Amino acid sequence: MNKLLKLFGNAFRSHWKVALSTSLLLVAAYDTWIDELTVIAATFIGLAALPWIMDLFDKVTLPGGIELNLAKARQVLDQRNVEASPETAKQFQFLPDDPNFALVALRIEIEKKLRLMYSRDLDEKSSRYLNIYRIIEELSAQGRIDQEIASAVRDMLPSMNKAAHGEEVPETARSWVQQNGPRLLAALDRIASQTGN
């Protein structure tokens, strides 16, 4: 029974969007078959679409979006009093003036650490074909990465991806990466050492 519950829990976590949307659509359909479309049914239909709509917001550039994401990440690092190791901080002192390059360099380092955390107890091929969002989702579901750090990294990824594709990013991104990039990597290292990854 425990194995069945664990299997169901893992399936739900892996496919939470489908499970949530299906559940809410079933409630809305039930409500609609008994009565005309009610406010409750309309609300549940709207909620069922929400997880899918949220993905679109990652692709929309809002004014101050990147600055807001970077500020949120710095706030998480400040709350945890994370300090960078001198070696990592030194690597980021010699970044070129290009803020796009700085964000891309940080994204590469973050992805390397997350892939290593994910594949430590698996064979390397299993993580090679997963995108970074899926790796964060899996590590979070397994309790191997802190939710706030996972959320901070997830929020920053769309901006880092835009930087990788040559879209304009604020000049302040370079100095943010120099000051906080090594701290974020140190936070990931700390999580990996605490969880035995």
Secondary structure, 3 states (H helix, E strand, C coil): CHHHHHHHHHHHHHCHHHHHHHHHHHHHHHHHHHCCCCHHHHHHHHHHHHHHHHHHHHHCCCCCHHHHHHHHHHHHHHHCCCCCCHHHHHHHCCCCCCHHHHHHHHHHHHHHHHHHHHHCCCCCHHHHCCCHHHHHHHHHHCCCCCHHHHHHHHHHHHHHHHHHCCCCCCCHHHHHHHHHHHHHHHHHHHHHHHCCC
